[in-house]
Amino acid sequence: MLIYGLKTCDTCRKAIRALPQATFVDVRKEGVPADVMAQAQATFGDALTNTRSTTWRGLDDATRALPQLQVLAEHPSLMKRPLIVDGDRMHLGWDAATRAALGVEG
């Protein structure tokens, strides 16, 4: 199991604590492999981009208009976090549905 996120993200920290067997990948330092991002985009669509972040608000219209995967490659902190890859399953965020799907309490 892989957790893609930011080490400074509180939500990612919760997921890491709840899933000690998972390997954490910091998207700022290591990035997300292109095939994983493509699968995540196919699975989650526009939800993959955190449009409520200060990073997103700081982007100009031309950058926002670029293809989603290009924007995320240039600004990895825009990815909604965490992105959890568990075999052939993917989960986005750390909500009750994700925790239930992974068999994690509260």
C-alpha positions in Angstrom: 0.0 0.0 0.0 1.3 3.5 -0.9 0.1 6.8 0.5 0.9 9.8 -1.8 0.7 13.1 0.0 2.6 15.8 1.9 4.5 15.2 5.1 3.2 18.5 6.4 -0.4 17.7 5.7 -2.4 16.9 8.8 -4.8 14.6 6.9 -1.9 12.7 5.5 -0.4 12.3 8.9 -3.7 10.8 10.2 -3.7 8.3 7.3 0.0 7.4 8.0 -0.7 6.8 11.7 -3.8 4.6 10.9 -2.0 2.6 8.2 1.5 1.9 9.6 2.1 -0.9 7.1 1.8 1.6 4.2 4.7 3.3 2.5 4.5 7.1 2.4 5.6 9.0 -0.7 6.0 12.8 -0.4 4.7 14.2 -3.7 6.9 17.4 -3.4 10.1 15.4 -3.2 9.3 12.2 -5.1 6.3 13.1 -7.3 3.7 10.6 -8.4 4.4 8.2 -11.3 2.7 9.3 -14.5 0.8 6.0 -14.7 -0.5 6.4 -11.2 -1.6 9.9 -11.9 -3.3 8.9 -15.1 -5.2 6.1 -13.3 -6.2 8.5 -10.5 -7.5 11.0 -13.0 -9.5 8.3 -14.7 -10.9 7.2 -11.3 -11.5 10.6 -9.6 -11.7 13.2 -12.5 -11.8 16.8 -11.3 -11.9 15.8 -7.7 -8.2 15.0 -7.9 -7.4 18.7 -7.9 -7.9 20.7 -4.7 -9.4 23.9 -6.0 -9.9 25.3 -2.5 -6.2 25.6 -1.8 -4.2 28.8 -1.6 -1.9 27.4 -4.3 -4.9 27.1 -6.7 -6.1 30.6 -5.9 -2.6 31.9 -6.7 -2.6 30.4 -10.2 -3.3 32.6 -13.2 -6.1 31.7 -15.5 -3.7 30.4 -18.2 -2.2 27.9 -15.8 -5.6 26.8 -14.5 -6.7 26.2 -18.2 -3.8 23.7 -18.8 -4.6 19.9 -18.7 -5.1 18.7 -15.2 -2.2 16.3 -15.2 0.2 19.0 -16.4 -1.0 21.4 -13.6 -0.6 18.6 -11.0 2.9 17.7 -12.3 4.0 21.4 -12.0 2.2 21.9 -8.7 2.0 18.6 -6.8 0.6 20.2 -3.7 -2.6 20.8 -5.6 -3.5 17.1 -5.5 -6.2 16.3 -3.1 -4.6 14.2 -0.3 -3.9 11.6 0.5 -4.1 9.4 -2.6 -3.9 5.8 -1.3 -3.0 3.0 -3.7 -3.9 -0.4 -2.4 -3.2 -3.0 -5.0 -5.6 -2.2 -7.9 -7.8 0.0 -5.7 -7.4 3.8 -5.2 -8.8 6.0 -2.5 -8.8 9.8 -2.4 -8.9 11.7 0.8 -9.3 10.4 4.4 -13.1 10.5 4.9 -15.3 7.9 6.6 -15.8 6.0 3.3 -12.1 5.6 2.7 -11.5 4.5 6.3 -14.3 1.9 6.0 -13.0 0.6 2.7 -9.6 0.1 4.3 -11.0 -1.4 7.5 -9.7 1.5 9.7 -11.5 2.7 12.8 -12.6 6.3 13.2 
